[in-house]
Amino acid sequence: MATEWLDIPAGDDSRWRHFLHEVPAVPFSWDERFLTVMHRVFRYHPRRLLLLENNQPRAGGVFFVRRRLGKEFSTVPFFAFYLPVIATAPSVYHRMNDVAQFLEHVEHQFHMAECVSMPGTPLCLPYVWRGWEIQVQASGLLPIGDPEETLQAMDSEERRLIRKARKMESLTVIPSTPAAAFYDLLQGVYGRHDKKPPLSRRQFERFITALKETELGVVPGIEANGMLQAATVVIPYGNTVYGLMLARRLDTTGSLAALKLIWHVMTTYSAAGLEWYDLGGMEIPSIAQFKLKLGALPRVVYRCRFIRNRQARMLRNLASLKNKTLRNLW
């Protein structure tokens, strides 16, 4: 059997399209528009690696690369959610072996590499075989196929507050939130925890602008009396709408506006045929409790990391310390 490795640069490519047709579901982080945004705003260099056998795709993955000290490091961008390696074989046995073979190739490409599995994916075993570091995390997925049914499954207090917020005519939905006003809300939310937002104002405004221009992301908000009360960034993709972040004013009106905004996202994308609202990570207890009260279902996610040597580990540890201030606080 002839095995071939392809390193496919960003841009349209028939071999990559063929691979995607063989995969049942891919994350938005693989979308060409997301690759464009990450390169334009954050200077990542996306690489798409593909394993072929007899000219047929067997496994593939996307890696966001930066160079440090003359070496290449692949990390998962803050807003990427999931960055898996996906195999196409019909049997679990062959998929796991193909992923393990793929990971061995990745280890020769980078001094450090990270992958994050899709929620509920059982393909953690190949990373164990290869000796990668594995961190068990969780994402909260809210079913939105029937929003009223989801509402009934919520905590009674959250259900009462959402019903109250829905009736407040003073809270009006705006389809596209100005980035500057959104950032002001973010500063308030993070400042309450003595933290800074994950991006500078300039980065954030460029990020929001790029998401809108590529038509990958949507940035709805809630206003009251001409003042922004809450805003969110969502990416509808496949059968899921992904909530990248949400910010609100730190008062009662802001809290109700945030709940009305969540309900707006649920009903809007349920009507469009989507089935899930991915609320993101659940590592911070208070945030996890809020998402659980909304009825989110915890799904296991594996963050897997390969580090070749001591130097790469030191750079990663420094990055980890910095990223502790970049958590999504909604």
C-alpha positions in Angstrom: 0.0 0.0 0.0 1.4 3.4 -1.1 1.4 6.0 1.8 1.7 9.7 1.0 1.8 12.7 3.2 0.5 16.1 2.0 1.2 19.5 3.5 -1.6 21.6 2.0 -1.3 25.4 2.4 -4.4 27.6 2.9 -6.6 28.0 -0.1 -8.8 25.8 -2.2 -7.5 22.3 -2.8 -9.3 19.4 -4.4 -7.5 16.8 -2.3 -8.6 18.5 0.9 -12.2 18.9 -0.3 -12.2 15.1 -1.1 -11.1 14.4 2.4 -13.8 16.7 3.9 -16.4 14.8 1.9 -15.3 11.6 3.7 -15.7 13.1 7.2 -19.1 13.2 8.8 -18.5 16.4 10.7 -15.7 18.9 10.9 -15.2 21.8 13.3 -15.5 25.4 12.3 -11.7 25.8 13.1 -11.1 23.9 9.8 -13.1 26.3 7.7 -11.1 28.3 5.2 -12.7 31.5 6.5 -11.5 30.8 10.1 -8.0 30.1 8.8 -8.1 33.4 7.1 -9.2 35.2 10.2 -6.5 33.6 12.4 -3.8 34.5 9.9 -5.0 38.0 9.3 -5.6 39.0 12.9 -3.3 36.8 15.0 -0.5 36.0 12.5 -1.0 32.2 12.8 0.3 30.2 9.8 -2.3 27.4 9.2 -1.0 24.0 7.9 -3.3 21.3 6.7 -1.8 17.8 7.0 -3.3 14.9 5.1 -2.5 11.2 5.1 -3.2 9.3 1.9 -3.2 5.6 1.2 -3.4 4.5 -2.4 -4.5 8.1 -3.2 -7.4 7.9 -0.7 -7.6 10.1 2.4 -7.1 8.3 5.6 -6.6 11.0 8.2 -6.1 14.8 8.4 -5.8 17.7 10.7 -5.3 21.5 10.8 -2.5 23.1 12.8 -2.0 26.7 13.6 1.7 27.4 13.6 4.0 30.0 15.0 7.8 30.1 14.9 9.9 30.6 18.1 13.7 30.5 18.2 13.7 29.1 14.7 11.4 26.2 15.5 7.7 25.6 14.7 5.1 25.3 17.5 1.5 24.4 16.8 -1.0 25.6 19.3 -4.8 25.7 19.6 -5.9 29.4 19.2 -8.0 30.8 22.1 -11.2 30.9 19.9 -10.8 27.6 18.0 -12.8 25.5 20.5 -11.8 22.1 18.9 -8.9 21.1 16.7 -8.9 17.3 16.2 -7.2 14.8 14.1 -9.9 13.0 12.1 -9.7 9.6 10.4 -12.1 8.3 7.8 -11.9 4.5 8.1 -15.2 2.7 8.8 -13.9 0.6 11.7 -12.7 1.9 15.1 -9.6 -0.3 14.8 -8.4 1.3 11.6 -9.4 4.8 12.6 -7.3 4.6 15.8 -4.3 3.1 14.0 -4.5 5.8 11.3 -4.7 8.5 14.0 -1.7 7.0 15.7 0.3 6.9 12.4 -0.8 10.5 11.8 0.4 11.7 15.2 3.8 10.1 14.7 4.2 12.2 11.6 3.1 15.3 13.5 5.8 14.7 16.1 8.4 15.1 13.3 6.9 18.3 12.1 6.7 20.4 15.2 8.6 20.9 18.5 5.2 21.2 20.1 1.8 20.3 18.9 -1.7 20.5 20.4 -5.0 18.9 19.5 -8.4 19.2 21.1 -11.0 16.5 20.4 -14.6 17.1 19.4 -17.1 16.7 22.3 -17.7 13.1 23.1 -15.1 11.7 20.6 -13.7 8.4 21.9 -10.5 8.6 19.9 -8.2 9.5 22.9 -6.4 6.2 22.9 -4.0 6.9 20.0 -2.6 9.9 22.0 -2.1 7.6 24.9 -0.2 5.2 22.7 2.1 7.9 21.4 2.7 9.3 25.0 1.1 12.7 24.5 0.0 14.7 27.6 -3.7 14.5 28.0 -6.0 16.9 29.9 -9.6 15.9 30.4 -11.9 18.9 29.9 -15.6 19.4 29.2 -17.9 21.5 27.0 -21.5 22.4 27.7 -23.8 21.6 24.8 -27.3 23.0 25.1 -30.0 21.1 22.9 -31.9 23.7 20.9 -34.0 21.5 18.6 -37.0 22.4 20.7 -36.2 25.5 22.7 -39.4 25.3 24.8 -38.5 21.8 25.8 -35.0 22.9 26.8 -36.6 25.8 28.7 -38.6 23.3 30.7 -35.4 21.4 31.6 -33.6 24.4 32.9 -33.2 25.3 36.6 -36.4 26.9 37.8 -34.8 30.2 38.6 -33.1 30.5 35.2 -36.4 29.5 33.5 -38.3 32.2 35.5 -35.7 34.9 34.6 -35.7 34.0 30.9 -39.5 34.2 30.8 -39.3 37.6 32.5 -36.6 38.8 30.1 -38.6 37.7 27.0 -41.5 39.9 28.1 -39.4 43.0 28.6 -40.1 45.1 25.5 -37.4 47.6 26.6 -34.8 45.0 25.8 -34.4 45.0 22.0 -32.3 42.7 19.9 -29.7 44.3 17.5 -28.4 42.0 14.8 -24.8 43.4 14.7 -23.1 44.8 17.7 -20.4 47.5 17.3 -17.0 46.1 18.4 -16.1 49.1 20.5 -19.2 48.9 22.6 -18.8 45.1 23.0 -15.3 45.6 24.2 -16.4 48.1 26.8 -18.7 45.3 28.2 -15.8 42.8 28.1 -13.6 45.1 30.2 -16.3 45.3 32.8 -16.8 41.6 33.0 -13.1 40.8 33.2 -12.3 43.7 35.5 -14.7 42.3 38.1 -12.4 39.3 38.4 -9.2 41.6 38.3 -8.4 40.3 34.8 -7.9 41.8 31.4 -9.9 40.7 28.3 -8.3 38.0 26.2 -7.5 40.5 23.5 -6.4 44.1 23.3 -9.1 46.5 22.0 -7.4 46.8 18.6 -7.1 43.0 18.3 -10.7 42.5 19.4 -12.0 45.0 16.9 -10.0 43.5 14.1 -11.2 40.0 15.1 -14.9 41.1 15.1 -14.5 42.9 11.8 -12.8 39.9 10.2 -15.6 37.5 11.4 -18.2 39.8 9.9 -16.4 40.3 6.7 -15.9 36.6 6.1 -19.5 35.9 7.1 -18.3 33.2 9.5 -19.4 34.8 12.7 -22.5 36.8 13.9 -22.4 39.4 16.7 -25.9 40.1 18.0 -26.6 42.2 21.1 -29.3 43.6 23.3 -30.0 47.3 23.8 -32.1 49.2 26.3 -32.7 52.9 25.9 -30.0 53.2 23.3 -27.4 51.6 25.5 -25.8 48.2 24.9 -26.7 45.8 27.7 -25.3 42.5 26.4 -23.5 41.1 23.3 -22.2 37.8 22.1 -20.1 36.3 19.3 -21.5 33.1 17.7 -20.4 30.9 14.8 -23.2 28.8 13.3 -21.6 25.8 11.7 -23.0 22.4 10.8 -25.7 21.4 13.2 -24.3 23.6 16.0 -24.0 27.3 16.9 -20.8 28.0 18.9 -20.8 30.7 21.5 -17.3 32.2 21.5 -18.0 34.8 24.2 -20.7 36.8 25.9 -20.5 40.0 27.9 -23.1 42.1 29.7 -23.5 45.1 32.0 -22.9 44.2 35.6 -26.4 45.0 36.9 -29.9 43.4 36.9 -30.8 44.7 33.5 -27.6 43.4 32.1 -28.2 39.9 33.5 -31.7 39.8 32.1 -30.4 41.1 28.7 -27.8 38.3 28.6 -30.5 35.7 29.2 -32.7 37.2 26.6 -29.8 37.1 24.2 -29.1 33.5 24.9 -32.8 32.8 24.2 -32.6 34.7 21.0 -29.6 32.6 19.8 -31.4 29.4 20.8 -34.6 30.2 18.9 -32.9 31.8 15.9 -30.7 28.9 15.2 -33.3 26.3 16.2 -35.6 27.8 13.5 -32.7 27.5 11.0 -32.5 23.7 11.7 -29.5 23.6 14.1 -29.6 21.2 17.0 -27.0 22.4 19.5 -25.7 25.5 21.2 -22.1 24.9 22.3 -21.5 27.1 25.3 -17.8 26.2 25.5 -15.6 25.1 28.4 -16.7 24.2 31.9 -13.4 24.2 33.8 -14.3 27.2 36.0 -16.9 26.0 38.7 -19.0 29.1 38.7 -19.2 29.2 34.9 -20.0 25.5 34.8 -22.8 25.9 37.3 -24.4 28.7 35.2 -24.2 26.6 32.0 -25.6 23.6 33.9 -28.5 25.7 35.2 -29.3 26.6 31.5 -29.6 22.9 30.8 -26.2 22.3 29.1 -25.1 18.7 28.8 -21.4 18.2 29.8 -19.5 16.4 27.1 -15.9 15.2 27.5 -13.2 16.9 25.5 -9.5 15.8 25.4 -6.8 18.4 25.1 -3.7 16.5 23.9 -0.2 17.9 23.7 3.1 16.7 22.4 6.3 18.5 23.6 9.5 17.3 22.0 12.1 18.7 24.5 12.8 20.8 27.5 13.1 24.0 25.6 9.7 23.6 24.1 8.2 22.7 27.4 9.6 25.9 29.0 8.0 28.0 26.2 4.7 26.2 26.7 4.7 26.7 30.5 5.3 30.4 29.9 2.3 30.5 27.5 0.2 28.6 30.0 0.8 31.2 32.7 -0.2 33.9 30.3 -3.3 32.1 29.2 -4.7 31.8 32.7 -5.8 35.4 32.3 -7.5 34.7 29.0 -10.3 32.4 30.1 -13.7 32.9 28.8 -15.7 34.2 31.8 -19.2 33.8 30.5 
